[in-house]
Structure formats: C-alpha cells, structure tokens
Amino acid sequence: NQFEKRYAKIEIAQSGIEVVEKDIILSDSISEAGNMTCAQHANGRDWWLLQFSNDTVYTFQINPYGINLANQSILPFSVSGLGSSKFNKSATKYALHHADLFLDEEGHNLAIFNFDRCTGLLSEGERIQIPNRGLVDGAGLEFSASGRFLYVSDVCQLIQYDTWSNPVF
C-alpha cells in the first residue's frame, strides 16, 4: 500500500489567510501512514521533515520556496506497522522505534542516529531489537529534557538508554 503525502501552500497577510495551492503531492512512495517528525535546520529558518517507510528514511527540506526531498537514508532493517520517531531537543540525535503490526519473535526495532542539522543526513546508526512480550505492544519514544536519555516503552516496560555512552545499546 502506498500513501500519497500531500501539502498546501498558504499566504498569510493582514487581511487573513489564503490557500494558494492545495493537494500538492509531496511523495507517493511512502508505504506507512504517520511516522514523521520535524527538526529546525541549522540556519534557523528552514525545517527538516523526516518520514520512514520500509527500509528508508526520507528527509525533506522545508524552506520559503517549498518542500523538496533532500536525502534518502537506507535503514539496517525494514519498517512496517506502528512506530514513533523523535529528535532530541538539540536535534543532533534521531531515534526511531517501531512495533510490527504482526507479533513475531524478533520484537521491536529501535534505532538511534546522529543527525546533521546542516545537511539533513543521518549517520552512525545503532540498532537493537526489544523482545515482544506476547501482547500487542505500543511504541512509545521520548528523549529526556537534557537529550541525554532516551526512553522507550511498550505496555509492559519502560527502558532508559544513555545516549552519551558509546555504543548506546
């Protein structure tokens, strides 16, 4: 199944907001609904939008001229089903937690990457699998306020990882 990601262009003026163009296709190759997050570009004006689908993270740059695909990063695993992705507060770390819709022995995929706010590139990825507990697990994910700790949850457990350790997992 493919989902078309669409967006609209608007203009904001003193007289109000006007939709200039709508239903612009951003991407038609993404096979998952949701699973996206944003971080501010290092230039302080633009934004990075990351969306994962199957074994790829799509990185779009949002600037005054529009939204454009900037990078595609291949993951060391495939993503299908429910998931979360987050940046730490400084947007230097990107985490991705995924729970498959169909439970199997492998469990959840959890990965963390360094993120370059200038280029939008992911690097130095690490991955582990969290075993399933025989329940339909959730895929909660959050960084601490300092950005040092990454918290991952499902219906049975809350796990803390220290992102300053090397390796994290």
DSSP file with accessible surface (Angstrom, degrees, kcal/mol):
  #  RESIDUE AA STRUCTURE BP1 BP2  ACC     N-H-->O    O-->H-N    N-H-->O    O-->H-N    TCO  KAPPA ALPHA  PHI   PSI    X-CA   Y-CA   Z-CA
    1    1 A N              0   0  174      0, 0.0     2,-0.4     0, 0.0     0, 0.0   0.000 360.0 360.0 360.0 130.6    0.0    0.0    0.0
    2    2 A Q        -     0   0  117     30,-0.0     2,-0.5     2,-0.0    29,-0.2  -0.872 360.0-154.1-109.9 143.0    1.3    3.4   -0.9
    3    3 A F  E     -A   30   0A  83     27,-3.3    27,-0.7    -2,-0.4     2,-0.5  -0.964  13.3-136.1-114.4 130.2    0.2    6.6    0.7
    4    4 A E  E     -     0   0A  91     -2,-0.5     2,-0.6    24,-0.1    24,-0.2  -0.755  15.0-147.7 -82.8 126.9    0.4    9.9   -1.1
    5    5 A K  E     -A   27   0A  31     22,-3.1    21,-4.0    -2,-0.5    22,-1.3  -0.866  24.6-177.2 -93.1 124.7    1.7   12.7    1.2
    6    6 A R  E     -A   25   0A 119     -2,-0.6     2,-0.3    19,-0.3    19,-0.2  -0.863  10.7-177.3-123.3 157.7    0.2   16.0    0.2
    7    7 A Y  E     -A   24   0A  53     17,-1.9    17,-2.5    -2,-0.3     2,-0.3  -0.909  16.4-132.0-145.1 172.0    0.5   19.6    1.4
    8    8 A A  E     -     0   0A  52     -2,-0.3     2,-0.5    14,-0.2    14,-0.3  -0.948  12.0-134.9-127.6 148.7   -0.9   23.0    0.7
    9    9 A K  E     -A   21   0A  85     12,-3.0    11,-2.3    -2,-0.3    12,-1.7  -0.899  29.0-178.1-100.7 131.9    0.7   26.4    0.1
   10   10 A I  E     -A   19   0A  90     -2,-0.5     2,-0.4     9,-0.2     9,-0.2  -0.895  19.1-145.0-127.0 156.7   -0.9   29.3    2.0
   11   11 A E  E     -A   18   0A 116      7,-2.5     7,-2.6    -2,-0.3     2,-0.6  -0.988  10.4-153.4-120.4 134.4   -0.2   33.0    2.2
   12   12 A I  E     +A   17   0A 131     -2,-0.4     2,-0.3     5,-0.2     5,-0.2  -0.931  26.0 158.8-109.9 121.6   -0.6   35.0    5.4
   13   13 A A  E >   -A   16   0A  58      3,-2.5     3,-1.5    -2,-0.6    -2,-0.0  -0.824  57.0 -96.4-131.3 172.6   -1.5   38.6    5.0
   14   14 A Q  T 3  S+     0   0  208     -2,-0.3     3,-0.1     1,-0.3    -1,-0.0   0.830 124.3  57.0 -60.7 -28.7   -3.0   41.3    7.2
   15   15 A S  T 3  S-     0   0  122      1,-0.3     2,-0.3    -3,-0.0    -1,-0.3   0.598 122.3 -90.6 -79.7 -12.0   -6.4   40.6    5.6
   16   16 A G  E <   -A   13   0A  33     -3,-1.5    -3,-2.5     2,-0.0     2,-0.4  -0.882  54.3 -42.3 138.5-166.4   -6.2   36.9    6.5
   17   17 A I  E     -A   12   0A 117     -2,-0.3     2,-0.4    -5,-0.2    -5,-0.2  -0.862  46.1-169.3-106.7 134.2   -5.0   33.5    5.3
   18   18 A E  E     -A   11   0A 123     -7,-2.6    -7,-2.5    -2,-0.4     2,-0.7  -0.981  22.0-132.8-125.9 133.1   -5.5   32.4    1.7
   19   19 A V  E     +A   10   0A  84     -2,-0.4    -9,-0.2    -9,-0.2     3,-0.1  -0.755  25.5 178.9 -81.0 115.9   -4.9   28.9    0.3
   20   20 A V  E     -     0   0A  71    -11,-2.3     2,-0.3    -2,-0.7   -10,-0.2   0.863  67.6  -2.4 -86.1 -41.7   -2.9   29.5   -2.8
   21   21 A E  E     -A    9   0A  98    -12,-1.7   -12,-3.0     3,-0.0    -1,-0.4  -0.987  69.0-172.8-152.0 142.2   -2.5   25.8   -3.8
   22   22 A K  E     +     0   0A 143     -2,-0.3   -14,-0.2   -14,-0.3     3,-0.1  -0.894  58.4  35.3-137.8 168.0   -3.6   22.6   -2.3
   23   23 A D  E     +     0   0A  98     -2,-0.3     2,-0.4     1,-0.2   -15,-0.2   0.811  67.5 167.5  58.7  36.7   -3.3   18.8   -2.7
   24   24 A I  E     -A    7   0A  27    -17,-2.5   -17,-1.9    -3,-0.2     2,-0.6  -0.672  38.0-122.8 -78.4 127.8    0.4   19.1   -3.9
   25   25 A I  E     +A    6   0A  78     -2,-0.4   -19,-0.3   -19,-0.2     3,-0.1  -0.625  31.9 177.4 -78.8 119.0    1.9   15.7   -3.8
   26   26 A L  E    S-     0   0A  36    -21,-4.0     2,-0.3    -2,-0.6   -20,-0.2   0.874  71.2 -13.2 -82.4 -46.7    5.0   15.6   -1.6
   27   27 A S  E     -A    5   0A  13    -22,-1.3   -22,-3.1     1,-0.1    -1,-0.4  -0.970  42.6-174.4-157.0 142.2    5.6   11.9   -2.1
   28   28 A D  E    S+     0   0A  99     -2,-0.3   -24,-0.1   -24,-0.2    -1,-0.1   0.186  79.7  73.8-119.2  13.8    3.8    8.9   -3.4
   29   29 A S  E     +     0   0A  45    -27,-0.1     2,-0.5   -24,-0.1   -25,-0.1   0.309  65.9 107.7-109.9   9.5    6.4    6.2   -2.5
   30   30 A I  E     -A    3   0A   0    -27,-0.7   -27,-3.3     1,-0.1    23,-0.1  -0.771  46.0-170.0 -93.6 127.3    5.8    6.1    1.3
   31   31 A S        +     0   0   14     -2,-0.5     2,-0.4   -29,-0.2    -1,-0.1   0.396  61.7  69.9 -99.5   2.4    4.1    3.0    2.4
   32   32 A E  S    S-     0   0   29     20,-0.1     2,-0.3   -29,-0.1   -29,-0.1  -0.948  72.5-131.3-122.9 143.5    3.3    4.0    6.0
   33   33 A A  S    S-     0   0   59     -2,-0.4     2,-0.1    48,-0.1    -2,-0.1  -0.640  78.5  -9.2 -85.2 146.7    0.9    6.5    7.5
   34   34 A G  S    S+     0   0   39     -2,-0.3    -2,-0.1     1,-0.1    18,-0.1  -0.429  72.9 128.5  70.8-139.6    2.3    8.8   10.1
   35   35 A N        +     0   0   20     48,-0.4    17,-1.6     1,-0.2     2,-0.3   0.868  48.9 123.3  55.6  42.0    5.8    8.0   11.3
   36   36 A M  E     +B   51   0B  79     15,-0.2     2,-0.3    49,-0.1    15,-0.2  -0.940  32.4 172.5-133.2 155.6    7.1   11.5   10.7
   37   37 A T  E     -B   50   0B  30     13,-2.1    13,-3.1    -2,-0.3     2,-0.3  -0.972  17.7-135.8-153.8 162.2    8.8   14.3   12.7
   38   38 A C  E     -B   49   0B  59     -2,-0.3     2,-0.3    11,-0.2    11,-0.2  -0.896  12.7-176.0-125.4 154.3   10.4   17.7   12.1
   39   39 A A  E     -B   48   0B   6      9,-2.1     9,-3.5    -2,-0.3     2,-0.2  -0.988  34.7-103.8-143.3 148.3   13.5   19.5   13.3
   40   40 A Q  E     -B   47   0B  73     -2,-0.3     7,-0.3     7,-0.2     6,-0.1  -0.487  37.5-116.0 -74.7 138.0   14.7   23.0   12.6
   41   41 A H    >   -     0   0   21      5,-2.6     3,-1.9    -2,-0.2    77,-0.2  -0.310  27.8-110.1 -63.4 154.7   17.5   23.4   10.1
   42   42 A A  T 3  S+     0   0   45     75,-2.0    76,-0.1     1,-0.3    -1,-0.1   0.755 115.5  69.2 -62.0 -21.8   20.8   24.8   11.5
   43   43 A N  T 3  S-     0   0   76     74,-0.3    -1,-0.3     1,-0.1     4,-0.1   0.565 104.4-128.7 -76.2  -5.6   20.2   28.1    9.5
   44   44 A G  S <  S+     0   0   43     -3,-1.9    -2,-0.1     2,-0.2    -1,-0.1   0.390  93.8  67.1  78.4  -5.4   17.3   28.8   11.9
   45   45 A R  S    S+     0   0  128     -5,-0.0    -1,-0.1     2,-0.0     2,-0.1   0.779  88.4  57.8-110.9 -48.6   14.8   29.4    9.1
   46   46 A D        -     0   0    4     -6,-0.1    -5,-2.6    17,-0.1     2,-0.3  -0.292  67.4-142.0 -85.0 171.5   14.3   26.1    7.3
   47   47 A W  E     -BC  40  62B 110     15,-2.3    15,-3.3    -7,-0.3     2,-0.4  -0.951   5.1-137.3-133.5 152.7   13.0   22.8    8.6
   48   48 A W  E     -BC  39  61B   4     -9,-3.5    -9,-2.1    -2,-0.3     2,-0.5  -0.930  14.6-164.1-106.6 132.3   13.7   19.1    8.1
   49   49 A L  E     -BC  38  60B  19     11,-2.8    11,-3.2    -2,-0.4     2,-0.4  -0.984   7.9-167.4-115.6 121.1   10.8   16.7    7.8
   50   50 A L  E     +BC  37  59B   0    -13,-3.1   -13,-2.1    -2,-0.5     2,-0.4  -0.929   9.4 174.6-112.4 135.4   11.8   13.0    8.3
   51   51 A Q  E     -BC  36  58B   1      7,-2.1     7,-3.3    -2,-0.4     2,-0.3  -0.999  16.5-148.2-136.6 132.8    9.5   10.1    7.4
   52   52 A F  E     + C   0  57B   0    -17,-1.6     2,-0.3    -2,-0.4     5,-0.2  -0.789  19.8 167.9-105.1 149.4   10.3    6.5    7.5
   53   53 A S  E >   - C   0  56B   1      3,-2.6     3,-2.2    -2,-0.3     2,-0.2  -0.901  61.4 -37.7-158.7 125.5    8.8    3.8    5.2
   54   54 A N  E 3  S- D   0  79B  67     25,-1.1    25,-2.0    -2,-0.3    23,-0.1  -0.381 126.8 -21.7  55.0-117.1   10.0    0.2    4.7
   55   55 A D  E 3  S+     0   0B  71     23,-0.3    20,-3.5    -2,-0.2     2,-0.4   0.119 122.5  84.7-108.7  23.8   13.8    0.4    4.9
   56   56 A T  E <   -CD  53  74B  11     -3,-2.2    -3,-2.6    18,-0.3     2,-0.5  -0.961  57.3-153.8-132.2 139.3   14.2    4.1    4.0
   57   57 A V  E     -CD  52  73B   0     16,-2.8    16,-2.6    -2,-0.4     2,-0.5  -0.967  20.5-151.8-106.1 121.4   14.1    7.4    5.9
   58   58 A Y  E     -CD  51  72B  23     -7,-3.3    -7,-2.1    -2,-0.5     2,-0.6  -0.836   6.4-159.6 -93.3 127.8   13.0   10.2    3.6
   59   59 A T  E     -CD  50  71B   0     12,-3.0    11,-3.3    -2,-0.5    12,-1.8  -0.948   8.8-172.4-113.5 116.7   14.4   13.7    4.5
   60   60 A F  E     -CD  49  69B   4    -11,-3.2   -11,-2.8    -2,-0.6     2,-0.5  -0.866  15.3-142.0-106.9 141.4   12.5   16.7    3.1
   61   61 A Q  E     -CD  48  68B  46      7,-3.1     7,-2.2    -2,-0.4     2,-0.6  -0.906  11.6-158.7-102.9 128.0   13.7   20.3    3.4
   62   62 A I  E     +CD  47  67B  51    -15,-3.3   -15,-2.3    -2,-0.5     5,-0.2  -0.929  28.1 147.2-106.4 121.0   11.0   22.9    4.0
   63   63 A N  E >   - D   0  66B  33      3,-2.6     3,-2.0    -2,-0.6   -17,-0.1  -0.832  65.3 -79.5-141.4 179.1   12.0   26.4    3.1
   64   64 A P  T 3  S+     0   0   91      0, 0.0     3,-0.1     0, 0.0    -2,-0.0   0.714 126.9  56.2 -58.7 -16.7   10.3   29.6    1.7
   65   65 A Y  T 3  S-     0   0  186      1,-0.3     2,-0.3     3,-0.0    -3,-0.0   0.539 119.6 -91.3 -93.4  -8.1   10.5   28.1   -1.8
   66   66 A G  E <   -D   63   0B  12     -3,-2.0    -3,-2.6     2,-0.1     2,-0.5  -0.918  52.0 -49.1 138.2-160.2    8.6   24.9   -0.9
   67   67 A I  E     +D   62   0B  32     -2,-0.3     2,-0.4    -5,-0.2    -5,-0.2  -0.978  53.3 175.4-121.4 125.4    9.2   21.3    0.2
   68   68 A N  E     -D   61   0B  95     -7,-2.2    -7,-3.1    -2,-0.5     2,-0.4  -0.986  37.3-108.9-134.5 143.8   11.8   19.2   -1.5
   69   69 A L  E     +D   60   0B  80     -2,-0.4    -9,-0.3    -9,-0.2     3,-0.1  -0.551  38.6 171.7 -67.8 121.7   13.3   15.7   -1.0
   70   70 A A  E     +     0   0B  41    -11,-3.3     2,-0.3    -2,-0.4   -10,-0.2   0.802  56.8   0.1-101.9 -38.5   16.9   16.3    0.2
   71   71 A N  E     -D   59   0B  38    -12,-1.8   -12,-3.0    49,-0.1     2,-0.4  -0.985  46.5-152.5-150.3 157.3   18.0   12.8    1.2
   72   72 A Q  E     -D   58   0B 110     -2,-0.3     2,-0.5   -14,-0.2   -14,-0.2  -0.991  17.4-165.3-131.6 123.7   17.1    9.2    1.4
   73   73 A S  E     -D   57   0B  19    -16,-2.6   -16,-2.8    -2,-0.4     2,-0.4  -0.943  15.3-136.1-111.7 130.5   18.8    7.0    4.1
   74   74 A I  E     -D   56   0B 116     -2,-0.5   -18,-0.3   -18,-0.2   -19,-0.0  -0.709  21.0-141.5 -86.1 128.4   18.6    3.2    3.9
   75   75 A L  E     -     0   0B   9    -20,-3.5     4,-0.0    -2,-0.4    -1,-0.0  -0.512  17.9-121.3 -84.9 158.7   17.9    1.6    7.3
   76   76 A P  E    S+     0   0B  84      0, 0.0     2,-0.3     0, 0.0    -1,-0.1   0.304  97.2  30.1 -81.0  10.4   19.5   -1.6    8.5
   77   77 A F  E    S-     0   0B  17    -22,-0.1     2,-0.3   -23,-0.1    -2,-0.2  -0.966  87.6-101.7-156.3 168.0   16.0   -3.1    8.9
   78   78 A S  E     -     0   0B  70     -2,-0.3     2,-0.5   -23,-0.1   -23,-0.3  -0.768  28.4-145.2-101.0 145.0   12.6   -2.8    7.4
   79   79 A V  E     +D   54   0B   0    -25,-2.0   -25,-1.1    -2,-0.3     2,-0.3  -0.925  29.1 150.6-113.4 127.6    9.7   -0.8    9.0
   80   80 A S        +     0   0   41     -2,-0.5     2,-0.3     2,-0.2    21,-0.2  -0.967  49.8  14.3-149.9 142.8    6.1   -1.8    8.8
   81   81 A G  S    S-     0   0    7     -2,-0.3    19,-0.2    19,-0.2     2,-0.2  -0.664 103.5   0.0 100.5-151.0    3.3   -1.1   11.2
   82   82 A L  E    S+E   99   0C  93     17,-1.2    17,-2.6    -2,-0.3     2,-0.3  -0.485  70.5 149.3 -81.8 146.6    3.2    1.3   14.2
   83   83 A G  E     -E   98   0C  20     15,-0.2   -48,-0.4    -2,-0.2     2,-0.3  -0.994  31.8-143.1-167.6 168.7    6.1    3.5   15.1
   84   84 A S  E     -E   97   0C  36     13,-2.8    13,-2.9    -2,-0.3     2,-0.3  -0.974   9.6-169.5-135.5 150.9    7.4    6.6   16.5
   85   85 A S  E     +E   96   0C   9     -2,-0.3     2,-0.3    11,-0.2    11,-0.2  -0.993  12.7 173.1-141.3 143.5   10.3    8.9   15.6
   86   86 A K  E     -E   95   0C  68      9,-2.2     9,-2.9    -2,-0.3     2,-0.3  -0.989  23.7-139.8-146.7 154.2   11.8   11.7   17.6
   87   87 A F  E     -E   94   0C  23     -2,-0.3    56,-0.3     7,-0.2     7,-0.2  -0.841  30.5-115.6-104.6 151.7   14.6   14.2   17.7
   88   88 A N    >   -     0   0   13      5,-1.9     3,-1.7    -2,-0.3    57,-0.1  -0.284  45.0 -89.6 -74.5 173.7   16.4   15.2   20.9
   89   89 A K  T 3  S+     0   0  181     55,-0.4    -1,-0.1     1,-0.3    58,-0.1   0.860 130.3  43.3 -57.5 -37.5   16.0   18.9   22.0
   90   90 A S  T 3  S-     0   0   64     56,-0.1    -1,-0.3   -51,-0.0   -51,-0.0   0.489 106.8-127.6 -87.3  -1.9   19.1   20.0   20.1
   91   91 A A  S <  S+     0   0    8     -3,-1.7    -2,-0.1     2,-0.2     3,-0.1   0.779  78.1 117.4  59.4  32.7   18.1   17.8   17.0
   92   92 A T  S    S+     0   0   64      1,-0.1    23,-2.6    24,-0.1     2,-0.4   0.565  70.0  50.6 -99.2 -13.8   21.5   16.2   17.0
   93   93 A K  E     - F   0 114C  42     21,-0.3    -5,-1.9    -5,-0.1     2,-0.4  -0.980  64.8-166.0-125.6 140.4   20.1   12.7   17.6
   94   94 A Y  E     -EF  87 113C   0     19,-2.4    19,-2.6    -2,-0.4     2,-0.4  -0.995   8.0-167.8-126.4 126.3   17.2   11.0   15.8
   95   95 A A  E     -EF  86 112C   0     -9,-2.9    -9,-2.2    -2,-0.4     2,-0.4  -0.916   4.6-167.4-117.5 147.2   15.5    7.9   17.3
   96   96 A L  E     -EF  85 111C   0     15,-2.6    15,-2.5    -2,-0.4     2,-0.4  -0.999   3.8-176.2-135.7 124.6   13.1    5.5   15.6
   97   97 A H  E     -EF  84 110C   2    -13,-2.9   -13,-2.8    -2,-0.4     2,-0.4  -0.994   8.0-177.7-125.6 129.6   11.0    2.9   17.4
   98   98 A H  E     -EF  83 109C   3     11,-2.8    11,-1.9    -2,-0.4     2,-0.5  -0.986  15.5-168.5-135.4 130.8    8.9    0.5   15.5
   99   99 A A  E     -E   82   0C   4    -17,-2.6   -17,-1.2    -2,-0.4     9,-0.1  -0.980  29.0-127.0-116.8 120.7    6.5   -2.2   16.6
  100  100 A D        -     0   0   44     -2,-0.5   -19,-0.2     7,-0.4    37,-0.2  -0.306  11.2-129.4 -65.2 145.5    5.3   -4.5   13.8
  101  101 A L  S    S+     0   0  104    -21,-0.2     2,-0.6     1,-0.1    -1,-0.1   0.794 100.1  56.6 -64.4 -28.0    1.5   -5.0   13.5
  102  102 A F  S    S-     0   0  162     34,-0.0    -1,-0.1     0, 0.0    -2,-0.1  -0.929  92.4-128.9-110.3 115.9    2.1   -8.7   13.4
  103  103 A L        +     0   0   74     -2,-0.6     2,-0.3    -4,-0.1    -2,-0.1  -0.334  37.9 161.3 -65.5 138.2    3.9  -10.0   16.5
  104  104 A D    >   -     0   0   53     -4,-0.1     3,-0.5    -2,-0.1    28,-0.3  -0.864  54.2 -89.8-142.5-178.3    6.9  -12.3   15.9
  105  105 A E  T 3  S+     0   0  178     -2,-0.3    27,-0.3     1,-0.2    -2,-0.1   0.740 114.6  67.9 -68.2 -24.2    9.9  -13.5   17.8
  106  106 A E  T 3  S-     0   0  110      1,-0.2    -1,-0.2    25,-0.1     2,-0.2   0.859  83.1-168.3 -71.3 -36.8   12.0  -10.6   16.7
  107  107 A G    <   -     0   0    5     -3,-0.5    -7,-0.4    24,-0.1     2,-0.2  -0.497  38.0  -9.6  89.7-153.1   10.2   -7.8   18.6
  108  108 A H  E     - G   0 130C   0     22,-2.8    22,-1.9    -2,-0.2     2,-0.5  -0.583  57.5-133.2 -86.9 145.8   10.5   -4.1   18.2
  109  109 A N  E     -FG  98 129C  11    -11,-1.9   -11,-2.8    -2,-0.2     2,-0.4  -0.838  24.7-178.2 -94.9 133.2   13.2   -2.3   16.2
  110  110 A L  E     +FG  97 128C   0     18,-2.4    18,-2.5    -2,-0.5     2,-0.3  -0.998   6.2 170.8-131.4 127.2   14.8    0.6   18.0
  111  111 A A  E     -FG  96 127C   0    -15,-2.5   -15,-2.6    -2,-0.4     2,-0.4  -0.977  15.5-164.6-136.9 149.8   17.5    2.7   16.3
  112  112 A I  E     -FG  95 126C   3     14,-2.1    14,-2.3    -2,-0.3     2,-0.3  -0.995  12.2-179.0-134.5 140.2   19.3    5.9   17.1
  113  113 A F  E     -F   94   0C  17    -19,-2.6   -19,-2.4    -2,-0.4     2,-0.3  -0.947  31.6-112.4-132.3 155.7   21.3    8.0   14.7
  114  114 A N  E     -FG  93 123C  37      9,-2.8     9,-2.1    -2,-0.3     2,-0.4  -0.650  36.3-150.2 -78.5 147.6   23.4   11.2   14.7
  115  115 A F  E     - G   0 122C  11    -23,-2.6     2,-0.7    -2,-0.3     7,-0.2  -0.987   7.8-146.7-127.1 130.5   21.6   13.9   12.7
  116  116 A D     >  -     0   0   71      5,-2.2     4,-2.8    -2,-0.4     5,-0.4  -0.860   5.6-163.0 -95.9 111.1   23.4   16.8   10.9
  117  117 A R  T  4 S+     0   0   73     -2,-0.7   -75,-2.0     1,-0.2   -74,-0.3   0.642  88.0  53.8 -71.1 -14.6   21.1   19.9   11.0
  118  118 A C  T  4 S+     0   0   80    -77,-0.2    -1,-0.2   -76,-0.1   -75,-0.1   0.875 124.8  19.7 -83.2 -40.7   23.1   21.5    8.1
  119  119 A T  T  4 S-     0   0   60      2,-0.1    -2,-0.2    -3,-0.1     3,-0.1   0.601  93.5-127.1-105.5 -17.7   22.7   18.6    5.6
  120  120 A G     <  +     0   0    0     -4,-2.8     2,-0.3     1,-0.3    -3,-0.1   0.629  59.8 145.5  76.9  14.6   19.8   16.6    6.9
  121  121 A L        -     0   0   78     -5,-0.4    -5,-2.2   -51,-0.0     2,-0.3  -0.662  43.4-141.8 -92.4 140.9   21.9   13.5    6.9
  122  122 A L  E     +G  115   0C  22     -2,-0.3     2,-0.3    -7,-0.2    -7,-0.2  -0.723  29.8 168.3 -90.4 146.5   21.7   10.6    9.3
  123  123 A S  E     +G  114   0C  53     -9,-2.1    -9,-2.8    -2,-0.3   -50,-0.0  -0.966  45.0  28.6-151.4 168.2   24.9    8.9   10.4
  124  124 A E  E    S-     0   0C 150     -2,-0.3    -1,-0.1   -11,-0.2     2,-0.1   0.874  73.9-169.8  48.0  51.4   26.4    6.4   12.8
  125  125 A G  E     -     0   0C  43    -12,-0.1     2,-0.3    -3,-0.1   -12,-0.2  -0.426  12.0-166.9 -74.5 143.9   23.2    4.4   13.3
  126  126 A E  E     -G  112   0C  48    -14,-2.3   -14,-2.1    -2,-0.1     2,-0.3  -0.973   7.1-169.9-125.5 147.9   22.8    1.8   16.1
  127  127 A R  E     +G  111   0C  92     -2,-0.3     2,-0.3   -16,-0.2   -16,-0.2  -0.993  11.3 170.1-141.9 142.7   20.0   -0.7   16.3
  128  128 A I  E     -G  110   0C  46    -18,-2.5   -18,-2.4    -2,-0.3     2,-0.4  -0.920  27.1-127.2-136.9 168.4   18.7   -3.2   18.7
  129  129 A Q  E     -G  109   0C  71     -2,-0.3   -20,-0.2   -20,-0.2   -22,-0.1  -0.979  13.0-150.1-118.2 131.9   15.5   -5.4   19.0
  130  130 A I  E     -G  108   0C   6    -22,-1.9   -22,-2.8    -2,-0.4    -2,-0.0  -0.893  30.7-115.1 -97.7 122.7   13.4   -5.3   22.1
  131  131 A P        -     0   0   79      0, 0.0   -24,-0.1     0, 0.0     2,-0.1  -0.221  25.9-114.1 -61.7 144.2   11.6   -8.7   22.5
  132  132 A N        -     0   0   34    -28,-0.3     4,-0.1   -27,-0.3   -33,-0.0  -0.449  13.6-148.7 -69.3 152.5    7.8   -8.9   22.3
  133  133 A R        -     0   0  130      2,-0.3    -1,-0.1    -2,-0.1     3,-0.1   0.104  51.2 -95.0-108.6  15.8    6.0   -9.8   25.4
  134  134 A G  S    S+     0   0   64      1,-0.3     2,-0.3   -30,-0.2    -2,-0.0   0.604  97.2  99.8  82.6   8.7    3.1  -11.7   23.7
  135  135 A L  S    S-     0   0   83      0, 0.0     2,-1.2     0, 0.0    -1,-0.3  -0.815  91.8 -91.8-118.7 164.2    0.9   -8.6   23.8
  136  136 A V        -     0   0  122     -2,-0.3     2,-0.2    -3,-0.1    19,-0.1  -0.672  59.1-151.8 -75.4 101.9    0.1   -6.0   21.1
  137  137 A D        -     0   0    7     -2,-1.2     2,-0.1   -37,-0.2    17,-0.1  -0.500   7.7-138.0 -83.0 149.8    2.8   -3.7   22.1
  138  138 A G        -     0   0   29     -2,-0.2    17,-0.1   -40,-0.0    -1,-0.1  -0.230  12.3-132.1 -87.8-175.4    2.9    0.1   21.7
  139  139 A A        +     0   0   14    -56,-0.1    15,-0.2    15,-0.1     2,-0.2  -0.443  32.1 172.7-141.4  62.7    5.9    2.0   20.5
  140  140 A G  E     +H  153   0D  26     13,-1.6    13,-1.8   -42,-0.0     2,-0.3  -0.491   4.7 175.9 -75.1 146.5    6.4    4.9   22.9
  141  141 A L  E     +H  152   0D  14     11,-0.2     2,-0.3    -2,-0.2    11,-0.2  -0.972   7.0 153.4-154.8 131.3    9.6    7.0   22.5
  142  142 A E  E     -H  151   0D  96      9,-2.2     9,-3.6    -2,-0.3     2,-0.3  -0.971  30.2-135.0-160.4 145.0   10.9   10.2   24.2
  143  143 A F  E     -H  150   0D  13     -2,-0.3     7,-0.2   -56,-0.3     5,-0.1  -0.742  33.8-108.9 -93.7 151.5   14.1   12.0   25.0
  144  144 A S    >   -     0   0   21      5,-2.8     3,-1.1    -2,-0.3   -55,-0.4  -0.272  37.6-100.7 -68.8 165.7   14.8   13.5   28.4
  145  145 A A  T 3  S+     0   0   90      1,-0.3    -1,-0.1     2,-0.1   -56,-0.1   0.858 126.1  49.7 -60.0 -33.8   14.8   17.3   28.6
  146  146 A S  T 3  S-     0   0   84      1,-0.1    -1,-0.3   -57,-0.1   -56,-0.1   0.675 107.8-127.7 -77.1 -17.5   18.7   17.3   28.5
  147  147 A G  S <  S+     0   0    3     -3,-1.1    -2,-0.1     2,-0.2    16,-0.1   0.378  83.0 107.0  84.8  -3.8   18.7   15.0   25.5
  148  148 A R  S    S+     0   0   81     14,-0.1    15,-3.2    15,-0.1     2,-0.4   0.901  70.6  52.6 -74.8 -41.3   21.0   12.5   27.3
  149  149 A F  E     - I   0 162D  49     13,-0.2    -5,-2.8    14,-0.1     2,-0.5  -0.786  64.0-156.9-105.2 141.9   18.5    9.8   27.9
  150  150 A L  E     -HI 143 161D   0     11,-2.6    11,-2.5    -2,-0.4     2,-0.4  -0.965  11.6-157.7-113.4 127.2   16.2    8.0   25.5
  151  151 A Y  E     -HI 142 160D  69     -9,-3.6    -9,-2.2    -2,-0.5     2,-0.4  -0.915   9.7-176.0-109.8 132.8   13.1    6.4   27.0
  152  152 A V  E     -HI 141 159D   2      7,-2.4     7,-3.2    -2,-0.4     2,-0.3  -0.981   8.1-179.3-127.8 136.7   11.3    3.6   25.1
  153  153 A S  E     +HI 140 158D  43    -13,-1.8   -13,-1.6    -2,-0.4     2,-0.2  -0.936  17.2 172.5-136.3 158.0    8.1    2.0   26.3
  154  154 A D        -     0   0   19      3,-2.0     3,-0.3    -2,-0.3   -15,-0.1  -0.749  61.3 -75.5-138.8-167.2    5.5   -0.7   25.5
  155  155 A V  S    S+     0   0   94     -2,-0.2     3,-0.1     1,-0.2   -18,-0.1   0.669 129.2  36.3 -71.6 -11.7    2.6   -1.9   27.5
  156  156 A C  S    S+     0   0   67      1,-0.2     2,-0.3   -21,-0.1    -1,-0.2   0.575 117.8  23.0-113.9 -16.6    4.9   -4.0   29.8
  157  157 A Q        -     0   0   43     -3,-0.3    -3,-2.0     2,-0.0     2,-0.4  -0.991  46.8-147.6-154.2 158.5    8.1   -1.9   30.3
  158  158 A L  E     -I  153   0D 122     -2,-0.3     2,-0.4    -5,-0.2    -5,-0.2  -0.999  25.5-167.3-127.2 124.7    9.9    1.4   30.2
  159  159 A I  E     -I  152   0D  39     -7,-3.2    -7,-2.4    -2,-0.4     2,-0.4  -0.934   7.0-153.7-118.6 138.1   13.5    1.3   29.2
  160  160 A Q  E     -I  151   0D 104     -2,-0.4     2,-0.4    -9,-0.2    -9,-0.2  -0.925   9.1-170.4-111.5 133.8   16.1    4.0   29.6
  161  161 A Y  E     -I  150   0D  35    -11,-2.5   -11,-2.6    -2,-0.4     2,-0.8  -0.969  21.3-133.7-121.4 139.8   19.2    4.3   27.3
  162  162 A D  E >   -I  149   0D  40     -2,-0.4     3,-1.3     6,-0.3   -13,-0.2  -0.814  14.2-166.5 -92.4 108.8   22.1    6.7   27.9
  163  163 A T  T 3  S+     0   0    6    -15,-3.2    -1,-0.1    -2,-0.8   -14,-0.1   0.560  83.6  65.5 -75.5  -8.3   22.8    8.3   24.5
  164  164 A W  T 3  S+     0   0  167    -16,-0.4    -1,-0.3     4,-0.1     2,-0.1   0.585  84.7  90.9 -85.8 -12.8   26.1    9.7   25.8
  165  165 A S  S <  S-     0   0   48     -3,-1.3     4,-0.1     3,-0.1     3,-0.0  -0.485  84.6-109.8 -80.2 156.7   27.5    6.2   26.1
  166  166 A N  S    S+     0   0  155      1,-0.3     2,-0.1    -2,-0.1    -3,-0.0  -0.944 107.6  22.4-133.1 109.8   29.4    4.6   23.2
  167  167 A P  S    S-     0   0   79      0, 0.0    -1,-0.3     0, 0.0    -3,-0.1   0.596  82.7-154.2 -78.4 162.6   27.8    2.4   22.0
  168  168 A V              0   0   13     -2,-0.1    -6,-0.3    -5,-0.1    -2,-0.1   0.905 360.0 360.0 -68.2 -42.8   24.3    3.4   23.2
  169  169 A F              0   0   58     -8,-0.1   -42,-0.1    -4,-0.1    -8,-0.0  -0.746 360.0 360.0-100.7 360.0   22.9   -0.1   23.0
